[in-house]
């Protein structure tokens, strides 16, 4: 019993992949602070010299992030190219503004694929920090050279969140490769999954997940989409399945339900696979437009959907465990957008791209309430739950919190200096790790 308690306590200190140990952004710790700011409860901060929107991960006393340093980059475009794809999420098509020019009639002009990125030089890095002090322990250059694919000018080549199993750290840079290191920064193996074009040349954003010594990567693009299962020790291919999908940014989800364990992938069609063999278990068209948010679930139901677009509503569906993709309910009224849905104590919490809040009953999809708070910046990061409160952060570094439950009551507003807080937070037993575009923060009482 003492051993079991120690294992449980230790595991709660770790945040090994995108959205945490179970991929659900849910925690239960009274040791985490409810309040913080530029002069309150900041244990340490560390400046970042590269760029990246990947989230931090934590194992023991080590924090890992990926970063991309532009050694030689093309000049920034004079006009924005639209939102970039994010780690585990992606970039939606901006909403059509009233009075904006309407598209021309007739067939669309053929897309011209930009190749100017081949003249650039980027250094892609995995960096390790000490959780207690913020001191940089080591950094390793995974790749240094011309990128293997293009990206949105507003994005970076470090959008995918790394993953760790406590023995190894997996730094994934999309078309630029997957790199496996030991916990002290020694390169163990590396692997290229291919070089293909992505939607509008926006790049990649789906993060790796680990289950039973296998690394899973949803490798979707415009030309040759696949789901890979790789041996964590060697990088050897355990299995690979072709996918009839175009570019996606959603991260796979390991769904441990009452009937079996599945690896679920989002797309225009949601698909579930046997994690040991890659056998297709079920598939389900799920509508929406932008394949951005990642799934979540419980023992009975899986919650999966796509964000909306210019004239297409988002769609959120609940899939019954143990079936061939049978749904318990579907809705186009959830407001699902860039951030992934959050399941907590029987309710689903949906945060829209501008902080619109929708709360639904998880069992039947009925809407409990919707609320909009004014003054919120764009929201890319996934919301999280702790100690009966729901938290979400906008890109300006402002975190709002409200009580979990069927009625709205705001409980706090915390600010951090900086902008472009697009990465999702990492949590340990008593600390939050936030990442902005150029800084890493440890928040602790």
C-alpha positions in Angstrom: 0.0 0.0 0.0 2.8 2.4 0.8 4.5 1.6 -2.5 1.2 2.2 -4.4 0.8 5.6 -2.6 4.4 6.6 -3.6 3.8 5.7 -7.2 0.6 7.7 -7.3 2.2 10.7 -5.7 5.2 10.6 -8.0 3.1 10.2 -11.2 1.1 13.3 -10.2 4.3 15.3 -10.5 4.6 14.4 -14.2 3.0 16.1 -17.2 4.5 13.9 -19.9 2.6 15.0 -23.1 0.1 17.4 -24.7 -2.8 17.8 -22.3 -1.2 15.8 -19.5 -0.9 12.1 -18.5 -4.4 11.1 -19.6 -4.8 13.7 -22.3 -7.6 15.5 -20.5 -6.2 18.7 -18.9 -7.9 17.7 -15.5 -6.1 17.9 -12.2 -7.0 17.8 -8.5 -4.5 19.6 -6.3 -5.1 22.1 -3.5 -1.4 23.0 -3.7 -1.7 24.8 -7.0 -2.2 28.5 -6.7 -5.5 30.2 -7.6 -3.8 33.6 -8.0 -0.7 34.8 -9.8 0.7 37.8 -11.6 3.9 39.6 -12.6 4.7 40.2 -8.9 2.8 37.3 -7.2 3.5 33.6 -7.0 6.1 33.5 -9.8 8.7 31.0 -8.7 10.9 31.7 -11.7 10.9 32.8 -15.3 13.3 32.0 -18.1 13.8 33.9 -21.4 13.6 31.9 -24.6 15.9 32.9 -27.5 14.0 30.8 -30.1 10.4 30.6 -31.2 7.8 28.0 -30.5 4.2 27.3 -29.7 4.7 23.8 -28.4 3.6 23.2 -24.8 6.0 22.4 -22.0 6.2 18.8 -20.6 7.5 17.8 -17.1 9.0 14.7 -15.7 10.5 14.7 -12.2 12.6 17.8 -11.8 12.9 18.5 -15.5 10.9 20.7 -17.9 11.2 20.2 -21.6 10.3 22.5 -24.5 11.1 22.6 -28.2 12.2 25.7 -30.0 13.0 26.9 -33.5 15.7 29.5 -34.1 15.6 31.4 -37.4 19.3 31.5 -38.4 18.3 32.8 -41.9 14.7 33.7 -42.5 12.8 35.3 -45.3 11.4 38.8 -44.6 8.0 38.8 -42.9 5.2 39.4 -45.4 3.7 42.8 -45.6 0.2 41.4 -45.1 -0.9 38.7 -42.7 -1.2 35.3 -44.3 -4.0 34.2 -41.8 -3.8 32.4 -38.5 -1.0 29.7 -38.3 -1.5 26.1 -37.1 -0.8 25.5 -33.5 0.5 22.5 -31.5 -2.2 19.9 -31.3 -4.7 22.4 -32.7 -4.1 24.3 -35.9 -5.2 27.5 -37.6 -8.8 28.2 -38.6 -9.8 30.2 -41.7 -10.6 33.7 -40.4 -14.3 34.6 -40.3 -15.5 36.6 -43.3 -15.8 40.3 -42.3 -19.0 42.2 -43.2 -18.4 44.1 -46.4 -15.3 42.1 -47.4 -14.9 41.3 -51.1 -16.8 38.2 -52.1 -15.0 35.4 -53.9 -15.1 35.3 -57.6 -17.5 33.0 -59.4 -16.2 30.0 -61.3 -13.5 27.4 -60.6 -10.9 28.4 -58.0 -7.4 29.4 -59.3 -4.8 26.7 -58.9 -2.8 27.0 -55.7 0.8 28.1 -56.2 3.0 26.3 -53.8 5.6 28.6 -52.3 9.1 27.1 -52.2 11.0 30.2 -50.8 11.4 28.3 -47.5 14.1 26.2 -49.1 16.4 29.3 -48.9 15.9 29.6 -45.2 18.0 28.1 -42.4 16.4 27.0 -39.0 17.9 25.5 -35.9 15.5 23.2 -34.2 16.2 22.5 -30.5 15.0 20.5 -27.5 15.8 22.4 -24.2 15.7 21.1 -20.7 15.2 23.3 -17.6 15.4 22.6 -13.9 11.8 22.6 -12.4 13.0 24.0 -9.1 15.1 26.9 -10.3 14.4 27.5 -14.0 18.1 27.0 -14.8 18.8 25.6 -18.3 20.3 22.1 -17.8 21.0 21.3 -21.4 19.9 21.9 -25.0 20.4 19.8 -28.1 20.2 20.8 -31.7 18.0 18.2 -33.4 18.2 19.8 -36.9 20.0 22.7 -38.5 19.4 23.5 -42.1 16.7 24.4 -44.7 13.2 23.4 -43.6 11.7 20.3 -45.2 8.3 22.0 -45.7 6.8 25.4 -45.5 4.9 27.0 -42.6 2.5 29.9 -42.1 4.6 33.1 -41.8 3.0 33.8 -38.4 3.9 30.3 -37.1 7.1 28.5 -36.1 8.7 25.1 -36.8 8.2 24.1 -33.1 4.4 23.7 -32.8 4.3 20.1 -31.7 4.5 19.4 -28.0 7.2 16.9 -27.1 6.5 13.7 -25.1 8.4 11.7 -22.5 8.0 8.4 -20.7 10.6 9.2 -18.0 13.3 7.3 -19.9 13.3 9.1 -23.2 12.1 12.5 -24.6 10.6 12.6 -28.1 11.0 15.9 -29.9 8.8 16.0 -33.0 9.2 18.8 -35.6 6.7 17.6 -38.3 8.3 17.1 -41.7 11.7 18.0 -40.1 11.7 14.7 -38.2 11.3 12.9 -34.9 14.2 12.8 -32.5 14.6 10.6 -29.4 16.9 11.6 -26.5 17.6 10.2 -23.1 16.8 12.3 -20.1 20.3 13.8 -20.1 20.1 14.9 -23.7 21.9 12.1 -25.5 20.5 11.4 -29.0 19.2 7.8 -29.1 17.6 7.7 -32.6 16.0 9.9 -35.2 13.5 9.2 -37.9 12.0 11.0 -40.9 8.3 10.3 -41.6 8.4 12.0 -45.0 8.2 15.4 -46.6 4.8 16.5 -47.9 2.7 19.6 -48.6 0.2 20.8 -45.9 -2.9 22.8 -46.2 -2.0 26.2 -47.8 1.6 25.5 -46.8 0.7 26.2 -43.1 2.8 23.4 -41.7 2.1 20.8 -39.0 0.8 20.8 -35.4 -0.2 17.3 -34.2 1.8 16.1 -31.2 3.1 12.6 -30.4 1.5 10.5 -27.7 3.0 7.5 -25.9 1.2 4.3 -24.8 2.8 1.1 -23.7 6.3 1.9 -25.2 4.8 2.9 -28.5 5.0 6.5 -29.9 1.9 7.4 -32.1 2.0 10.2 -34.6 -0.9 11.4 -36.7 0.9 12.4 -39.9 -1.8 14.1 -42.0 -1.0 16.3 -45.0 -2.3 17.0 -48.5 -0.5 14.2 -50.3 0.1 11.1 -48.1 -1.6 10.9 -44.7 -0.8 8.1 -42.3 -0.9 7.1 -38.6 2.4 5.8 -37.4 3.1 3.5 -34.4 6.8 3.4 -33.6 8.8 1.4 -31.1 9.8 3.9 -28.4 13.2 2.2 -27.8 14.4 2.0 -31.4 12.1 4.1 -33.7 11.3 1.0 -35.7 7.9 0.9 -37.3 5.4 -1.3 -35.4 2.6 -0.5 -37.8 1.5 2.2 -40.2 -2.0 2.8 -41.7 -2.8 5.0 -44.6 -5.5 7.6 -43.9 -8.0 9.1 -46.4 -7.5 12.6 -44.9 -6.0 15.9 -45.7 -4.1 18.1 -43.3 -5.1 18.0 -39.7 -3.8 19.6 -36.5 -5.5 17.5 -33.9 -3.5 15.2 -31.6 -4.5 11.5 -31.2 -6.2 10.5 -28.0 -5.8 7.2 -26.1 -9.4 6.3 -25.1 -9.5 3.9 -22.2 -13.2 2.9 -22.0 -15.2 0.2 -20.4 -14.8 -2.1 -23.4 -11.3 -1.6 -24.7 -8.5 0.8 -25.3 -8.5 2.7 -28.6 -6.4 5.3 -30.3 -8.8 7.9 -31.7 -7.9 10.4 -34.5 -9.8 13.4 -35.6 -10.3 14.5 -39.2 -13.2 15.2 -41.6 -13.9 11.6 -40.5 -13.1 10.5 -37.0 -11.4 7.1 -36.8 -10.6 4.7 -34.0 -7.8 2.1 -34.2 -6.5 -0.8 -32.2 -3.3 0.6 -30.6 -1.6 -2.8 -30.9 -2.3 -3.6 -34.5 -3.6 -0.5 -36.2 -6.8 -2.3 -37.2 -9.6 0.1 -37.9 -12.3 -0.2 -35.2 -14.8 2.4 -36.5 -15.1 5.6 -38.4 -17.6 8.5 -38.3 -18.0 11.6 -40.4 -18.0 14.5 -37.9 -18.7 17.7 -40.0 -17.3 21.0 -39.0 -14.6 22.6 -41.1 -11.3 23.0 -39.2 -9.6 19.8 -37.8 -8.2 21.5 -34.7 -9.4 20.4 -31.3 -8.4 17.0 -29.9 -10.8 14.5 -28.4 -11.5 13.6 -24.8 -13.6 11.0 -23.1 -14.5 8.8 -20.1 -15.5 5.2 -19.5 -18.8 5.5 -21.4 -18.4 8.2 -24.0 -15.9 9.8 -26.4 -16.3 13.5 -27.2 -14.9 14.5 -30.6 -15.5 17.2 -33.1 -14.2 19.9 -35.5 -14.2 23.6 -35.3 -16.3 25.7 -37.6 -15.4 27.9 -40.5 -16.7 30.8 -42.6 -20.2 29.4 -43.1 -20.0 26.0 -41.5 -20.9 25.4 -37.8 -18.6 23.4 -35.6 -19.8 19.9 -34.6 -19.4 18.0 -31.4 -20.4 14.4 -31.0 -20.5 11.8 -28.3 -19.5 8.3 -29.3 -20.6 5.3 -27.3 -17.9 3.0 -25.9 -17.8 -0.5 -27.4 -19.7 0.3 -30.5 -18.8 0.7 -34.2 -18.9 4.5 -33.9 -22.5 4.8 -32.7 -23.3 8.3 -31.3 -25.2 9.1 -28.2 -25.7 12.7 -29.4 -24.5 15.4 -31.7 -24.7 19.2 -31.6 -23.8 22.2 -33.7 -24.4 24.6 -30.9 -21.4 23.9 -28.6 -19.2 26.6 -30.2 -16.3 24.2 -30.4 -13.3 26.1 -31.9 -9.5 26.0 -31.5 -9.2 24.9 -27.8 -10.0 21.2 -27.1 -13.1 20.3 -25.1 -12.7 19.8 -21.4 -14.6 17.1 -19.5 -14.9 17.6 -15.7 -17.4 16.0 -13.2 -20.0 15.1 -15.8 -20.0 18.4 -17.7 -18.3 19.5 -20.9 -16.6 22.9 -21.0 -16.1 24.5 -24.4 -14.0 27.7 -24.8 -14.5 29.5 -28.1 -11.7 31.2 -30.0 -12.6 34.5 -28.3 -13.3 33.1 -24.9 -17.0 32.3 -25.4 -18.0 29.7 -22.8 -20.4 26.9 -23.4 -21.3 24.2 -20.8 -23.0 21.0 -21.8 -24.3 17.9 -20.0 -21.8 15.2 -21.1 -24.4 12.4 -21.0 -27.0 13.9 -23.4 -25.4 17.1 -24.9 -28.0 19.4 -23.4 -26.8 23.0 -23.1 -26.6 24.2 -19.5 -25.5 27.8 -20.2 -23.4 30.0 -22.5 -21.5 33.1 -21.4 -19.3 35.6 -23.1 -16.8 37.7 -21.1 -15.7 40.9 -22.7 -12.1 41.9 -23.3 -10.7 38.5 -24.1 -8.0 38.0 -26.6 -7.8 35.1 -29.0 -7.8 31.7 -27.3 -5.6 28.9 -28.7 -4.6 27.0 -25.5 -6.7 24.2 -24.0 -8.7 25.0 -20.9 -8.0 23.1 -17.7 -9.8 22.0 -14.5 -8.5 22.0 -10.9 -10.1 21.9 -7.5 -13.6 22.5 -8.8 -12.6 25.5 -11.0 -12.3 25.9 -14.8 -9.4 28.0 -16.1 -8.5 29.3 -19.6 -5.8 31.6 -20.9 -5.9 34.0 -23.8 -3.0 34.9 -26.1 -2.3 38.1 -24.0 -1.5 36.0 -20.9 -4.7 36.7 -19.0 -6.1 33.6 -17.3 -9.8 33.7 -16.2 -11.3 31.1 -13.9 -14.9 30.3 -13.0 -16.6 27.7 -10.8 -17.3 24.3 -12.2 -21.1 23.6 -12.4 -24.3 24.4 -14.2 -24.3 28.1 -13.4 -21.6 30.7 -14.2 -19.6 32.4 -11.4 -16.3 34.0 -12.3 -13.7 33.4 -9.6 -10.5 35.1 -10.8 -8.4 36.9 -13.4 -4.6 36.5 -13.4 -2.2 38.3 -15.7 1.3 37.5 -16.9 3.6 39.8 -18.9 4.0 39.1 -22.6 1.9 37.9 -25.4 1.3 35.0 -27.7 0.4 32.6 -25.0 -0.7 29.9 -27.5 0.8 26.9 -25.7 -1.3 24.9 -23.2 -0.2 24.9 -19.6 1.6 22.1 -17.9 0.9 21.1 -14.3 2.7 19.4 -11.5 1.6 18.7 -8.0 2.1 22.3 -6.9 3.3 24.3 -10.0 2.0 25.6 -13.3 4.4 25.9 -16.2 3.3 28.6 -18.7 5.0 29.3 -22.0 4.7 32.5 -24.0 6.3 33.3 -27.3 9.6 34.3 -25.6 9.4 33.3 -22.0 8.8 30.3 -19.7 7.1 30.8 -16.3 6.9 28.6 -13.2 3.9 29.6 -11.0 3.9 28.3 -7.4 2.6 29.4 -4.0 
